[in-house]
Amino acid sequence: MTAQEKEHLETQIISKISRLERQIDDLKELTKPIEPDCAIGRISRMDAINNKSVNEAALRQKEKQLKGLEISLIDIDSPEFGLCIRCGKTIPTGRILIMPESKKCV
């Protein structure tokens, strides 16, 4: 990977981290506990609980992706960056550009 590609990738990672942090903040608001004294109907409460579960799963996935991006940003100058942790071969540049947190080749 050339220096210019690494610079572009670093900018892209920082942008993705910023976007994910905003999404995580939004999801944290959506996953707050549902007050039992809230004046909504029984069916609406069941929908709210179901939506909360879906949002919690999305929150966990986004937090995992954020952690991977932060690690990639730290490791970008490492000689092992861009190498598959399973087989040791180079991860295709296109894959790294789309999923910088990826540690495995296809």
Stockholm file with secondary structure:
# STOCKHOLM 1.0

chainA/1-106         MTAQEKEHLETQIISKISRLERQIDDLKELTKPIEPDCAIGRISRMDAINNKSVNEAALRQKEKQLKGLEISLIDIDSPEFGLCIRCGKTIPTGRILIMPESKKCV
#=GR chainA/1-106 SS CCHHHHHHHHHHHHHHHHHHHHHHHHHHHHTSCCCTTSCCCHHHHHHHHHHHHHHHHHHHHHHHHHHHHHHHHHHTTSTTTTBCTTTCCBCCHHHHHHCTTCCSCC
#=GC SS_cons         CCHHHHHHHHHHHHHHHHHHHHHHHHHHHHTSCCCTTSCCCHHHHHHHHHHHHHHHHHHHHHHHHHHHHHHHHHHTTSTTTTBCTTTCCBCCHHHHHHCTTCCSCC
//
